[in-house]
Amino acid sequence: MLPAPSVISIPATKLPSGAWLVVVLLFFVGALNYLDRTMIITMRESIVTAMPMTNAQFGLLTSVFLWVYGLISPFAGFLADRFNRSRVIIVSLFVWSGTTLLTSYATTFEELLATRILMGVSEACYIPAALALIVDYHQGTTRSLATGIHISGVVVGQSLGFLGGWIAEDYDWTKSFTIFGLIGMVYSLVLLFILRDAPQRIEKSTEKSKDKITFLFGIRDLFKRRSFILMLVFWSLLGIVGWMTVGWLPTFYQEQFKLSQGIAGLYATGYLYPASIIGVILGGYLADRWAKTNPRAPVLIPIIGLCIAAPCIFIASISTVLLFTISMFFLYALTRLFSDANMMPILCQVSDPRYRATGYGILNMFACIVGGIGIYAGGIMRDLHVNLSRVFQTASIVMLICIVILYMIKLKPVDTLKQENG
């Protein structure tokens, strides 16, 4: 049974000037972040033709990015806690865009691999800093919606990854990296004159000595908090569900309904991105509305979302009606994303405000690690001739475990939040 709503809500603070402008500006940076990293997957044939390599080598291009990105994330988050968040974002954008441009000059596999490593380092600095900057500006009941809008930009970037393959097919594989690299570098220069840290953070940084913010102390402080560890387990398990679903859904459609590879791929992705965009914004909006009367809203809305998503994916796994299966996976994609909009708002109610970006960096690292485990586990199950329906049924059970873990998270008292925001 869910706890009764509290009569005291998260304080509704007056938004600093430019609070929504920051969200809009970072929406486009988030889209570029994921577009630049994913478009290489869509131009595989063009790259392999120009630069012969094995399937294992091509797979390594994505794997090495993910490994570097994940391992660097906690340190990248600390940079945003220790220094100016907006400058970390701008430098990150400029460097990864420069790396994107540099990729177009690669002529060997080793050079291409080096650019992916550099891309992993530079892009890791963005997400923790961006989310921390957004919640600095949005400290009241606009926090989840602002975060959700930014995450929707990330999803838009993922959905536009096909542009790389399209440009490579009509022109040359290097053109995509040249175009989007230059766009990002120019945009970073524009942000240099517009993007600023939240006023209250600038004031606090002048009042307190920055040498109090240290990486090892931040790590200890985060891991001594039971609720942060629960968040880490929750986010990791949910990451396994996400990667398993995305990785094996096309094959499921192909085998379950005897579809061609092209049609199965269309059914698996054509609605997931729109559903995810709607879901992440809706989850943020609902949490903010409910937070006006219940400070646990950022936790409860994801719980409700998973209570819908878990049975939907289970029912879809046993359905023999294509349209019904599609509708169930659509609802899954819509409601599972409620969690993405609220992870940073929950972290704000769990962690020391000095280590928000560091905390999200740690969450990011574990999500990357378990993401790879999720895909690999799915592969093992396939090698053992396990029906893909069982894979999705396993995912639904994991989501039920996530619900229990999320329910156990305890948030800070409202009075403490008022002091941190004030």
C-alpha positions as CSV (number, residue, x, y, z in Angstrom):
1,M,0.0,0.0,0.0
2,L,1.4,3.4,-1.0
3,P,2.0,6.0,1.8
4,A,-0.6,8.6,2.3
5,P,0.1,12.0,0.7
6,S,1.9,14.4,2.9
7,V,0.3,17.8,3.7
8,I,3.7,19.4,3.2
9,S,5.0,19.6,-0.3
10,I,8.3,20.3,-2.0
11,P,8.6,24.1,-1.8
12,A,7.5,26.0,-4.9
13,T,10.4,28.4,-5.5
14,K,10.5,31.3,-7.9
15,L,12.4,30.2,-11.0
16,P,15.6,32.2,-11.8
17,S,15.7,34.2,-15.0
18,G,16.4,31.9,-18.0
19,A,15.4,28.7,-16.3
20,W,13.4,27.4,-19.2
21,L,15.8,28.8,-21.7
22,V,18.5,26.5,-20.3
23,V,16.2,23.5,-20.8
24,V,15.7,24.5,-24.4
25,L,19.4,25.1,-25.1
26,L,20.3,21.8,-23.5
27,F,17.5,19.9,-25.4
28,F,19.5,20.5,-28.6
29,V,22.8,19.6,-27.0
30,G,21.3,16.3,-25.7
31,A,20.0,15.5,-29.2
32,L,23.5,16.1,-30.7
33,N,25.1,14.1,-27.9
34,Y,23.2,10.9,-28.9
35,L,23.1,11.6,-32.6
36,D,26.8,11.9,-32.8
37,R,27.4,8.7,-30.8
38,T,24.8,6.5,-32.6
39,M,24.9,7.4,-36.2
40,I,28.0,5.2,-36.8
41,I,25.8,2.2,-36.3
42,T,23.6,3.1,-39.2
43,M,26.4,3.4,-41.7
44,R,28.1,0.1,-41.1
45,E,28.1,-1.0,-44.7
46,S,29.6,2.3,-46.0
47,I,32.4,2.3,-43.3
48,V,33.3,-1.4,-43.8
49,T,33.4,-0.9,-47.6
50,A,35.8,2.1,-47.2
51,M,37.7,0.6,-44.3
52,P,37.6,-3.2,-44.4
53,M,37.2,-4.7,-40.9
54,T,35.8,-7.8,-39.2
55,N,32.4,-7.9,-37.5
56,A,34.2,-8.1,-34.2
57,Q,36.2,-5.0,-35.0
58,F,33.1,-3.0,-35.9
59,G,31.3,-4.2,-32.8
60,L,34.3,-3.0,-30.8
61,L,33.8,0.5,-32.0
62,T,30.5,0.7,-30.1
63,S,31.7,-1.4,-27.1
64,V,34.9,0.6,-26.5
65,F,32.8,3.8,-26.5
66,L,30.4,2.3,-24.0
67,W,33.2,1.1,-21.7
68,V,35.1,4.4,-21.7
69,Y,31.9,6.4,-21.3
70,G,30.8,4.4,-18.3
71,L,34.1,4.3,-16.5
72,I,34.7,8.0,-17.0
73,S,31.2,9.1,-15.9
74,P,31.8,9.4,-12.1
75,F,34.9,11.5,-12.7
76,A,33.1,13.6,-15.3
77,G,30.3,14.2,-12.9
78,F,32.7,15.3,-10.2
79,L,34.1,18.0,-12.6
80,A,30.6,19.4,-12.9
81,D,30.3,19.5,-9.1
82,R,33.8,21.0,-8.5
83,F,33.8,23.6,-11.3
84,N,31.4,25.7,-13.4
85,R,28.7,23.4,-14.8
86,S,27.9,25.5,-17.8
87,R,31.6,25.6,-18.8
88,V,32.0,21.8,-18.4
89,I,29.0,21.4,-20.8
90,I,30.4,23.8,-23.4
91,V,33.9,22.3,-23.3
92,S,32.3,18.8,-23.5
93,L,30.2,19.8,-26.6
94,F,33.2,21.4,-28.3
95,V,35.5,18.5,-27.8
96,W,33.1,15.7,-28.8
97,S,32.0,17.8,-31.8
98,G,35.7,18.3,-32.7
99,T,36.2,14.5,-32.3
100,T,33.1,13.9,-34.6
101,L,34.7,16.1,-37.2
102,L,38.1,14.4,-36.7
103,T,36.4,11.0,-37.3
104,S,35.8,12.0,-40.9
105,Y,39.5,12.0,-41.5
106,A,40.1,8.5,-40.1
107,T,41.5,6.1,-42.7
108,T,42.3,3.0,-40.6
109,F,40.5,1.0,-38.0
110,E,43.0,2.1,-35.3
111,E,42.3,5.7,-36.0
112,L,38.6,5.2,-36.0
113,L,38.9,3.3,-32.7
114,A,40.9,6.2,-31.2
115,T,38.2,8.7,-32.1
116,R,35.6,6.5,-30.4
117,I,37.7,6.4,-27.2
118,L,38.0,10.2,-27.2
119,M,34.3,10.5,-28.0
120,G,33.5,8.4,-24.9
121,V,35.7,10.6,-22.6
122,S,34.2,13.9,-23.9
123,E,30.6,12.8,-24.0
124,A,30.7,11.4,-20.5
125,C,31.2,14.9,-19.2
126,Y,27.8,16.1,-20.6
127,I,24.8,14.3,-19.1
128,P,25.7,14.6,-15.4
129,A,26.6,18.3,-15.8
130,A,23.5,19.1,-17.9
131,L,21.0,17.4,-15.5
132,A,22.7,19.0,-12.5
133,L,22.5,22.5,-14.1
134,I,18.8,22.0,-14.9
135,V,17.9,21.0,-11.3
136,D,20.0,24.0,-10.1
137,Y,17.6,26.2,-12.0
138,H,14.5,24.2,-11.3
139,Q,14.4,23.6,-7.5
140,G,10.6,23.4,-7.0
141,T,7.7,21.7,-8.7
142,T,9.1,22.2,-12.3
143,R,12.1,19.9,-11.7
144,S,10.8,16.6,-13.1
145,L,9.2,18.2,-16.2
146,A,12.4,20.2,-17.0
147,T,14.4,17.0,-16.7
148,G,11.9,15.1,-18.8
149,I,12.0,17.7,-21.6
150,H,15.8,17.4,-21.7
151,I,15.8,13.6,-21.8
152,S,13.3,13.8,-24.6
153,G,16.0,15.7,-26.6
154,V,18.3,12.7,-26.0
155,V,15.6,10.4,-27.4
156,V,15.1,12.6,-30.4
157,G,18.9,12.3,-31.0
158,Q,18.7,8.5,-30.8
159,S,15.8,8.5,-33.3
160,L,17.7,10.7,-35.8
161,G,20.6,8.3,-35.9
162,F,19.3,7.1,-39.3
163,L,20.5,10.4,-40.8
164,G,24.1,9.1,-40.7
165,G,23.2,6.1,-42.8
166,W,21.1,8.1,-45.2
167,I,23.8,10.7,-45.8
168,A,26.5,8.0,-46.1
169,E,24.4,6.1,-48.7
170,D,23.8,9.2,-50.9
171,Y,27.1,10.9,-50.5
172,D,30.0,9.5,-48.4
173,W,30.3,8.2,-44.8
174,T,32.6,11.0,-43.8
175,K,30.0,13.7,-44.7
176,S,27.8,13.0,-41.7
177,F,30.7,13.4,-39.2
178,T,31.8,16.6,-40.9
179,I,28.3,18.2,-40.9
180,F,27.3,17.3,-37.4
181,G,30.8,18.0,-36.0
182,L,30.8,21.5,-37.4
183,I,27.2,22.1,-36.2
184,G,28.2,21.1,-32.6
185,M,31.4,23.2,-32.6
186,V,29.5,26.3,-33.8
187,Y,26.7,25.7,-31.3
188,S,29.2,25.4,-28.4
189,L,30.5,28.9,-29.4
190,V,27.0,30.2,-29.3
191,L,26.4,28.7,-25.8
192,L,29.6,30.4,-24.6
193,F,27.7,33.7,-24.7
194,I,24.3,32.4,-23.4
195,L,24.7,29.5,-21.0
196,R,25.4,30.3,-17.4
197,D,25.3,28.6,-14.0
198,A,22.2,29.1,-11.8
199,P,22.5,32.4,-9.8
200,Q,22.1,30.7,-6.4
201,R,24.9,28.2,-7.2
202,I,27.3,31.1,-8.1
203,E,26.4,32.8,-4.8
204,K,27.0,29.6,-2.8
205,S,30.3,28.9,-4.5
206,T,31.6,32.3,-3.3
207,E,30.4,31.7,0.2
208,K,32.0,28.3,0.7
209,S,35.5,27.2,-0.1
210,K,35.6,24.8,-3.1
211,D,38.3,22.8,-1.6
212,K,35.6,21.1,0.6
213,I,34.4,19.3,-2.6
214,T,36.6,16.3,-3.1
215,F,36.0,13.2,-5.2
216,L,36.8,10.5,-2.6
217,F,34.7,12.3,0.1
218,G,31.8,12.5,-2.4
219,I,32.0,8.8,-3.2
220,R,32.0,7.9,0.5
221,D,29.2,10.3,1.2
222,L,27.0,8.8,-1.6
223,F,27.7,5.2,-0.7
224,K,27.0,5.6,2.9
225,R,23.4,6.6,2.0
226,R,21.2,3.5,1.8
227,S,18.8,5.2,-0.5
228,F,21.5,6.0,-3.0
229,I,22.6,2.3,-3.1
230,L,18.9,1.4,-3.7
231,M,18.8,3.9,-6.5
232,L,22.0,2.3,-8.0
233,V,20.5,-1.2,-7.9
234,F,17.2,0.1,-9.3
235,W,18.8,2.0,-12.2
236,S,21.0,-1.0,-13.0
237,L,18.2,-3.5,-13.1
238,L,16.0,-1.1,-15.2
239,G,19.0,-0.7,-17.6
240,I,19.1,-4.4,-18.1
241,V,15.4,-4.4,-19.0
242,G,15.9,-1.5,-21.4
243,W,18.8,-3.0,-23.3
244,M,17.3,-6.5,-23.4
245,T,14.1,-5.1,-24.9
246,V,15.7,-2.8,-27.5
247,G,18.2,-5.4,-28.4
248,W,15.9,-8.4,-28.9
249,L,12.5,-6.8,-29.9
250,P,13.2,-6.9,-33.7
251,T,14.1,-10.6,-33.5
252,F,11.0,-11.3,-31.4
253,Y,8.7,-9.8,-34.0
254,Q,10.5,-11.6,-36.8
255,E,10.1,-15.0,-35.1
256,Q,6.8,-14.6,-33.4
257,F,4.9,-13.3,-36.4
258,K,7.0,-14.6,-39.2
259,L,7.9,-11.1,-40.5
260,S,10.7,-10.0,-42.8
261,Q,13.8,-8.4,-41.2
262,G,12.8,-5.0,-42.5
263,I,9.2,-5.0,-41.4
264,A,10.2,-6.5,-38.0
265,G,12.7,-3.7,-37.5
266,L,10.1,-1.1,-38.4
267,Y,7.6,-2.5,-35.9
268,A,10.2,-2.7,-33.2
269,T,11.5,0.9,-33.5
270,G,8.8,2.9,-35.4
271,Y,6.7,3.6,-32.3
272,L,9.3,3.2,-29.5
273,Y,10.9,6.6,-29.9
274,P,7.6,8.6,-30.1
275,A,6.3,6.6,-27.1
276,S,9.5,7.3,-25.2
277,I,9.4,11.0,-25.9
278,I,5.8,11.3,-24.8
279,G,6.4,9.1,-21.8
280,V,9.4,11.0,-20.4
281,I,7.6,14.4,-20.7
282,L,4.4,13.0,-19.3
283,G,6.2,11.3,-16.4
284,G,7.9,14.6,-15.5
285,Y,4.7,16.6,-15.8
286,L,2.7,14.2,-13.6
287,A,5.4,14.1,-10.9
288,D,5.5,17.9,-10.7
289,R,1.8,18.2,-10.4
290,W,1.6,15.6,-7.7
291,A,4.6,17.1,-5.9
292,K,2.5,20.1,-5.0
293,T,0.8,17.9,-2.4
294,N,3.1,15.0,-2.0
295,P,7.0,15.2,-1.9
296,R,7.3,11.5,-2.8
297,A,5.7,12.1,-6.2
298,P,9.1,11.7,-8.1
299,V,9.2,8.1,-6.6
300,L,5.5,7.3,-6.9
301,I,5.1,8.2,-10.5
302,P,7.8,5.8,-11.7
303,I,6.3,3.1,-9.5
304,I,2.9,3.6,-11.2
305,G,4.6,3.6,-14.6
306,L,6.4,0.3,-13.9
307,C,3.1,-1.2,-12.5
308,I,1.7,-0.6,-16.0
309,A,4.9,-1.4,-18.0
310,A,5.6,-4.8,-16.3
311,P,2.3,-6.5,-17.1
312,C,2.2,-4.9,-20.6
313,I,5.5,-6.5,-21.6
314,F,4.5,-9.8,-20.1
315,I,1.2,-9.8,-22.0
316,A,3.0,-8.8,-25.2
317,S,5.3,-11.8,-24.9
318,I,2.4,-14.3,-25.0
319,S,0.2,-12.4,-27.5
320,T,-0.4,-13.9,-30.9
321,V,-2.2,-10.8,-32.3
322,L,0.3,-8.4,-33.9
323,L,-1.7,-5.2,-33.4
324,F,-2.3,-6.0,-29.7
325,T,1.4,-6.9,-29.2
326,I,2.4,-3.5,-30.7
327,S,0.0,-1.7,-28.4
328,M,1.3,-3.5,-25.3
329,F,5.0,-2.6,-26.2
330,F,3.9,1.0,-26.9
331,L,2.4,1.2,-23.4
332,Y,5.6,-0.3,-22.0
333,A,7.8,2.3,-23.8
334,L,5.5,5.1,-22.7
335,T,5.3,4.2,-18.9
336,R,8.8,2.8,-18.4
337,L,10.2,6.2,-19.3
338,F,8.5,7.8,-16.3
339,S,11.6,6.7,-14.3
340,D,14.0,8.5,-16.6
341,A,12.3,11.9,-16.0
342,N,12.5,11.5,-12.3
343,M,15.9,9.9,-11.5
344,M,17.8,13.2,-11.1
345,P,14.9,14.7,-9.0
346,I,15.0,11.7,-6.8
347,L,18.8,12.0,-6.5
348,C,18.3,15.6,-5.4
349,Q,16.1,14.3,-2.5
350,V,18.6,11.6,-1.6
351,S,22.2,13.0,-2.0
352,D,24.3,15.9,-0.7
353,P,23.6,18.8,-3.2
354,R,27.4,19.2,-3.6
355,Y,27.6,15.8,-5.3
356,R,24.6,15.6,-7.5
357,A,26.5,15.4,-10.8
358,T,29.0,12.9,-9.3
359,G,26.1,10.7,-8.1
360,Y,24.5,10.7,-11.5
361,G,27.8,9.9,-13.1
362,I,28.0,6.8,-10.9
363,L,24.4,5.8,-11.9
364,N,25.5,6.3,-15.5
365,M,28.5,4.1,-15.1
366,F,26.6,1.2,-13.7
367,A,23.8,1.6,-16.3
368,C,26.5,1.2,-19.1
369,I,28.0,-1.8,-17.4
370,V,24.8,-3.7,-16.8
371,G,23.5,-2.6,-20.3
372,G,26.3,-4.7,-21.8
373,I,25.4,-7.5,-19.4
374,G,21.8,-7.4,-20.4
375,I,22.6,-7.8,-24.1
376,Y,25.1,-10.6,-23.4
377,A,22.6,-12.4,-21.1
378,G,20.0,-12.2,-23.8
379,G,22.5,-13.8,-26.2
380,I,23.3,-16.6,-23.7
381,M,19.6,-17.3,-23.4
382,R,19.3,-17.5,-27.2
383,D,22.3,-19.8,-27.4
384,L,20.5,-22.1,-24.9
385,H,17.5,-22.0,-27.3
386,V,15.4,-20.1,-24.8
387,N,12.3,-18.6,-26.5
388,L,12.3,-14.8,-26.7
389,S,9.0,-14.7,-24.9
390,R,10.8,-16.0,-21.8
391,V,13.3,-13.1,-22.2
392,F,10.6,-10.5,-22.1
393,Q,8.8,-12.4,-19.2
394,T,12.1,-12.2,-17.3
395,A,12.2,-8.5,-18.0
396,S,8.7,-8.1,-16.6
397,I,9.8,-9.9,-13.4
398,V,12.8,-7.6,-13.1
399,M,10.6,-4.6,-13.3
400,L,8.5,-5.9,-10.4
401,I,11.7,-6.1,-8.4
402,C,12.4,-2.6,-9.4
403,I,9.1,-1.5,-8.0
404,V,9.9,-2.9,-4.6
405,I,13.3,-1.3,-4.6
406,L,12.0,2.1,-5.6
407,Y,9.3,1.9,-2.9
408,M,12.0,1.4,-0.3
409,I,13.9,4.6,-1.1
410,K,13.5,7.2,1.7
411,L,13.7,10.9,0.8
412,K,15.0,13.8,2.8
413,P,12.5,15.7,5.1
414,V,10.9,18.7,3.4
415,D,12.6,21.0,5.9
416,T,16.0,19.8,4.8
417,L,15.1,20.4,1.2
418,K,14.0,24.0,2.0
419,Q,17.3,24.7,3.7
420,E,19.2,23.3,0.6
421,N,17.1,25.4,-1.8
422,G,17.2,28.5,0.3
